[in-house]
Amino acid sequence: MGFAETFKALSDPVRRQILVLLKNGKLTAGEIASHFDMTHATISYHLSQLKKADLVLESKYKNFIYYEMNVSVLEEIILWISQFNGGDSNEKSE
């Protein structure tokens, strides 16, 4: 996925909060939904948008689907943003 899809997914505060919840490990959709005052269908929509942007991965175990953060995509974003932090340290000052 490209940065446009990633930033679009990150633009929603609910999706950002879901990622904060997932930083501690895998959760089911029901566990995620318990932290919000919204329908399960709405949480499902937000999870699908995060999956579409490759920010969340899903794995199945028995009768449950677990969601986890895709750290590699977030690391790529951080690396890209970090290039704007004070310029290139290898540049010589004139």
C-alpha positions as CSV (number, residue, x, y, z in Angstrom):
1,M,0.0,0.0,0.0
2,G,1.1,3.5,-0.6
3,F,1.4,6.4,1.8
4,A,-1.9,7.9,0.6
5,E,-3.9,4.9,1.9
6,T,-1.9,4.8,5.1
7,F,-2.3,8.4,5.9
8,K,-6.0,8.3,5.0
9,A,-6.4,5.4,7.5
10,L,-4.5,7.2,10.2
11,S,-6.5,10.4,9.7
12,D,-9.4,8.9,11.8
13,P,-9.1,9.1,15.6
14,V,-10.9,5.8,16.2
15,R,-8.4,4.0,13.9
16,R,-5.5,5.6,15.7
17,Q,-7.0,4.5,19.0
18,I,-7.3,0.9,17.7
19,L,-3.6,1.0,16.9
20,V,-2.8,2.1,20.4
21,L,-4.8,-0.8,21.7
22,L,-3.0,-3.2,19.5
23,K,0.5,-2.0,20.5
24,N,0.3,-4.4,23.5
25,G,-0.5,-7.4,21.3
26,K,-3.2,-9.3,19.4
27,L,-6.9,-8.7,20.2
28,T,-10.2,-10.0,18.8
29,A,-12.7,-7.6,17.2
30,G,-14.9,-8.1,20.3
31,E,-12.1,-7.1,22.6
32,I,-11.4,-4.0,20.5
33,A,-15.1,-3.1,20.4
34,S,-15.3,-3.3,24.2
35,H,-13.2,-0.1,24.4
36,F,-15.6,1.9,22.2
37,D,-19.2,3.1,22.5
38,M,-20.1,2.1,18.9
39,T,-21.6,-0.9,17.1
40,H,-19.6,-3.9,16.1
41,A,-20.3,-3.2,12.5
42,T,-18.6,0.2,12.9
43,I,-15.5,-1.4,14.5
44,S,-15.5,-3.9,11.7
45,Y,-15.5,-1.1,9.2
46,H,-12.5,0.6,10.9
47,L,-10.6,-2.7,11.1
48,S,-11.2,-3.2,7.3
49,Q,-9.8,0.2,6.6
50,L,-6.7,-0.5,8.7
51,K,-6.3,-3.8,6.9
52,K,-6.7,-2.2,3.5
53,A,-3.8,0.2,4.5
54,D,-1.7,-2.8,5.7
55,L,-1.6,-1.2,9.2
56,V,-3.3,-4.3,10.7
57,L,-2.8,-8.0,10.1
58,E,-5.3,-10.7,11.0
59,S,-4.8,-14.3,11.9
60,K,-7.3,-17.0,12.7
61,Y,-7.1,-19.3,15.7
62,K,-10.0,-21.7,16.3
63,N,-13.2,-19.7,16.1
64,F,-11.5,-16.3,16.6
65,I,-9.9,-13.7,14.3
66,Y,-7.1,-11.8,16.0
67,Y,-5.9,-8.4,14.9
68,E,-2.4,-7.1,15.4
69,M,-0.5,-4.1,14.3
70,N,1.8,-4.3,11.3
71,V,4.9,-2.7,12.7
72,S,6.8,-2.7,9.5
73,V,4.4,-0.3,7.8
74,L,4.6,2.1,10.8
75,E,8.4,1.8,10.9
76,E,8.4,2.8,7.2
77,I,6.3,5.9,7.9
78,I,8.5,6.9,10.9
79,L,11.6,6.5,8.7
80,W,10.1,8.6,6.0
81,I,9.0,11.3,8.4
82,S,12.4,11.4,10.2
83,Q,14.0,12.7,7.0
84,F,12.4,16.1,7.8
85,N,14.0,16.3,11.3
86,G,16.7,18.9,11.0
87,G,18.0,18.0,7.6
88,D,20.8,15.6,6.6
89,S,23.5,15.3,9.3
90,N,26.0,14.5,6.5
91,E,25.5,17.8,4.8
92,K,28.3,20.3,5.2
93,S,27.4,23.8,6.3
94,E,28.5,26.6,4.0
